[in-house]
């Protein structure tokens, strides 16, 4: 039986905050659905102090922004996108259309059809989230989406140039400097100046996640990616410096970001607590990371690796980093995680920024039933069927009897019509 050396805030407190977010988002969505561009501009000015003549960047503006950046910056963005594009292309190649004859004369199949238009939200209120441009825009383009538009907020009243460059290089067809709930509402509902999309993707804060939740149905979504989470699973072979570093590396995302350590070593757990305090004294983003750790951090000491696997699966965290003697055990046995990082040589930052896997991942336990964003999210698996006349009679006779069981006379007649028409005289 494990014991907690540290826990986060009470669930009731978190739920109360969630209710406030839900109400605020609902009001904004309602206003923008009714008021269109005028309300989009009003909320952008109020929340981001941003109201340019046009939220959409022109091709000339985009090119000027790219030219203004150092060659090293452009090169680094291109390197990251090369890794992400390659992995996405391999995923796409694994998704095949099929056609099969199930019985003589009955041919069934499916096609994987790209969504026609997608809106990608690139967060950026606190940091310019350049990498999110690769993860959503580029992946959608590899999947074959025809129209990909992208939105990102201004940062302190300025256009985030690196993010815009990454959006453009990833293949965005339209780029808007527009953030938060107002951005999602505009591209989901459509306005006089923004054509609506069929699907919304991308991570964001609690308000963005709630907006996607409320807009689902009107448009498709990838998943509800809320505040980032990290779980480190470690044994006595791990060192406290690395564990603390990796926990705080994700805690700097925001004050609501959960971080957890599950370990078989109480000695490591206590050393990690001390090491976190030491690193917080020198970490430039300590003002955010400290709040996240103090309010949402947890440490659980367990008796065995087997128990660690059980507890890790219960948490179903977004990022799970394995710092144990044999990380492969977790790859073979864990089932609930967004992304798994095996061994000290890799880490969540690699996955977030450059290694090639997608960083838009399930949070708040959603890893129990979904994976993260990938090319498959942008594809509709659509089935088709056809029959010869002889096969239609065979299927129709079964269909008639099965419709009788359910009492669907109209359905039965669809089958009966074919049986009468195509039966041999």
N, C-alpha and C positions, 0 to 999 in steps of 0.2 A: 504494500500500500504506500503510495507516494505521499510526500508532505510538501506543502508550499512554504517557501521561505519569503515569498513576496507575491502579492496579488494586486490587481488593478482596481479601478473604481467599481462600485456596485452596479449591477445591471439596471436597476430601477432608475438610477441617475442618468445613465446613457439613454434609456428609453424615453425619458422626459425630454431630453434634448432632441431626440429624433422626431418627436411629435411637433415640436416648434419648427423644425426644418420642413416637415411635411406641409404644415399650414402656410408657411412663407412661400414655398415653391408653388403651391396650388394657386395662391393669389397672383403671382407673377405670370404663370402660364395662362390664367384666365384673362388677365389684362391684355396680354400680347395676342392671344387668339382673337380677341374682339378689336383691339386697337392697331394691330399690325405694325408697320414701320414706325409710326409715331411713338408707340409704347416701347418698342425696342430701343429707340433713341433715348427716350426718357429714362429707362432703367440703366442703360449704359452710362449715361451722364451722371446719374445719381450714385450708382454703385462703383463705377470705374473711372469717373470723371473723364469720360471719353466720348466725344460727339463730333467726329470729323465730317466733312461734306459727304464722304462715302465710306462705308465700312469695308467695302471691297477694294483690294489693292489692284491697281492696273498692272499690265505686263511690264510697262516701263518702270514703275515703282519697284516691282519685284527684282528686275534685273539690276537696278541701281543698288538695291540693298545687297544683293549677292556680290556685286563688284566692290562694295565698301568693306567687305570682310577680308581678313588675312587669308592667304592661300593655305596656310596650315589648317585653319578652321574649316575651310571648304574641303580640304583633303581628308580631314578626320571624319567629317560628316559622310563623305563618299565611302570611306573605308567601312564605317558602321553599316551603312546602307547596303554595301556589297555583301556583308555577312548575313544580314537579315533577309535580303532578296534571295540569296542562294538557298537558305534553309526553307524559306517560303516556297520557292520553286520546287524543291524536293517534296514538300508536303503536297503541293498541287499535283505533281506527277503521280502521287500515290492514290489520288482520288479518281476513279475510273467510271466512265459510263459502262453500263452492261446491257446485254441483250441475251435472253435465254429462252429456249423452247421447253416449256415445263411438261407438256404432254403433246403428242403429235398435233400440230396445227394451232397451238396456243403459244404465242410469243409475247413475253413480258420484258420490260426494260426500265432503266432509269437514266435520266440525263442530269448532269450537274450544271445548272444554269446560274450564271452570276447575277446578283442583285443589280438592278439597273442604275441606281444612284445612291450614294452613301455620303453622309455628313460625318466628318471626323473631328472630334473635339480634342484640342491639344491644350492641356492645362498650363497655367503660367502665372497665376497671381503672385506667388511668392518666388518661384524660380522659373527661368525659361526652360520648359520641358522639351528640349530639342528632340530627344529620343522618341517621344511619343509620336512625332511626325513619321518616323520610319515605321513604327509598329502598326499604325493604322492605315495611313495613306498608301504606303508602299505595298503592304500586304493586300489591300483591296485591289490595287492595280495588278498585282501578280494573279489574283483570283479572276481578273477579267472585268471588273466593274467599269462601266463606260464613263460615268460622271462621278468624280470624287471631289467634294468640296471640303474645305478645312477652315476651322475657326480657332482663334486663340486670343486671349485677352491682352490688352496693353499691360506693360509693367511700369508702374509709376509714371503713367502718362506718355510712355514712349512705345514705339513698335519694337518688339523683340526680334532683332535682325537675324540672329542665328536660327531662331525657330522658323522664320519666314523662308530663309535659305533652305533649310531642311525640308520644309513643306514643298517647295518648288522642285527641289532635286528628287523628292520622292514621287513626284508626278501629279500633284494636286492640280485640278482643272480650274478651281476658283479658290481664292484665299481671302478670308475676312478677318479683320482685327476686331473681334467681338467676343466677349467672354461670358461665362456663367450661364445661369438659367435663361437669360434673354437670348443668348446665342442658340441654345438648343431649341427653344420655343420658335425662334425665327425660321430655322432650317427644317423643323418638323412640320410646322403649320404652313410655312410659306408666307411671303409678303409680296407687295408690289415689286420690290427690288431683289428678292431672294426666292428662287424657285425651290419648292419643297423637295425633300429627299425621301427615299423609301426606308432608310435605315440610319440609326445613330450609333456611333461607336466611339470608344475612347474613355480613359479614366478621368477622375476629377474628385473634387471635395464632396462633402456630404450633400450639398445642395445640387451639384451636378448629378450625383447618383440618384437622388430623389426625383429630379426632373426626368431622367431617363425612365425611371420606374413608372412615373405618372403618364409619360408619353407613349409607353409601350402599348401597342395595339393600334394607335394612330400610325406609328412607325415601328419597324423592328429595331431591336437593340442587340448588342453583342452579349453583354452581361452587366451586372451591377457591381462595378469596380469602385469600392469606396476607399476609405483611408488605408494606406498600405500596411501590410502585416509581415512580420518576420518571426519565424521559430528557428532557434538553433537547438539541435539535438547533439549532445556531446557526452563523451566518456572521459576517463582519466587521462587519455592520450592528448586531449585538447589543452590549449593554454588560455588563460583568462584574458590576456591581451587581445587575442584574435576574437574570442567570443564577445567581449565588450565592444570592440571596434565594429564588428558586424551588426550587433544589436543597435548601437548608436547611429551607425550609417543609415539605417532605415528610419530611426526615430526622428531624424532631422527633417523628414518629409512634412511633418505637421504634429501639432500637439495631441491629436486624436489617434495617432498611429500606434497600434499595439505591437509589443515585442515580447517574446517569451523564450525562456531557456528550459529545456528538459534535459536533465543529466543524471547519470548514475553515480556521479561523484559529488558528495556534499562539500568536499574540500574545494573543488573547482567552482561550485556555486557561490561559496563565500568569497573566494578570491575574485570572482567576476563582479560581485557587488562592490568590492573595494576598487577594482580596476575601472569600473564605470564612473565612480566618483572622481578618480584621478583624471580620466580622459575628458570628463565634462569641464574640468578646469582649464583645458587648453583648446577644446573643440570650438571653432568659430561659430558654429550653429548651436551652441549649447543652450541658448535661451529657449529654443524650440525643443531640442532633443531631451532636455531635462524634464520639461513638462510632460512630454510623451511617455518617458520612462517612468516617472513618478506616478502618473495617473493610469497608465495602461500597461506597465511592465509586469511580468510575472516570472517566477522561478519555481520549478517543480523538481524535487529530487525523487528519483524512482529506484527500485531495487534491481532492475535488470533491463537489458536492451529490449527484450520482448515487451515489457511493460511500457518502455519508452515509445515503441511503435504503436501500441494501443492508445496511449494518451495523445500522441501526435495526430493520429487519425481522428480522435475526438475533436481536437482543435480545428482540423481541416484548414490550416492557414494558407495564405497566398504564397509566401516564399518559405521553403523549408530547407535549411542548411544542415548538412550532416558532417559533424566533426568527430568521427569515431574511428576505431581501429579498422572496422570493415564496413564502409559506407554501402557496399553492394547489397547488404542485408535489407536495407531500407528500400532500395530500388525494387528488390524482389518482393517485398512484403507490404509496403505502405500503399494505401489506395486513395487517401484523401489529401490532396495538395494541389496548389496551382502550378508551381514549378519546384523541382528538386535540384539541389546543388550538392554534389557528392565530393566530399573531401576538402581539405584546406586549400587546395590549389585553385579552386573556383570560389565564387561568392555572388551575392545577390546583385552587387553593382555591375558585375560583368553582364548578367542577364538583363538588367535594367537598361544598359547603355549600348552594348557593342557585340556581344558574343554571337548573336544570331537568333536565339529564341525570342518569342514575343513577351513583352513585359506587361501587357494588359491581362490581368489574371483575376480569378474569383477571390472575393473577400467575404468576411462575415459568415463563414461556414458553407458558402456556395460551392466550394471544392468537393462537397459531398455528391454533387449532381452535375457539375459542369467543369470543363477545362477552360483554358484561357482563349484569347483571341487568336485566330489562325485563319489561313485561307478558306478553310471549310465553313467558317461563319458567314462568309460572303457568298456562299453557293447554296442554291435551292435544289434539294434532291427531289426531282420530279419524275414520277413514274408514268409509263405508257403501256398500252396493251393492244393486241390485235389478234383476230382469230380467222381461221378458214371457216367455210360454211359447215363443214363436217364437225369441226371442233366446237363451233357455236351451238350446235344441237346437243352435243355431249354436256357442255358446261350449262346450257340452258335447262336441261332436264334436272340436273342437280339444283340449279338456282331456283327453279319453280318450287321444288319441295321445301327448300330452305326458307323461301319467302313465305310459304304457307305456315311454317312453324311460328314465324314472327307476326303473322297477320297482315303482311304488306301486300295487298292485292294489286296495287299499281306496279310495284316492283315485279311481282309474279308475271304480270302481263307483258312487261318488257322482255322477260325471258321467253314466255310462251309464244310471243310474236315471232321471235327468231326460230324457235323450234318448229312452228307451223310452216314458216316460209322456207327454211333451209333443209327440212327433212326430205329424204328421198321418197319419191312417189312410188 
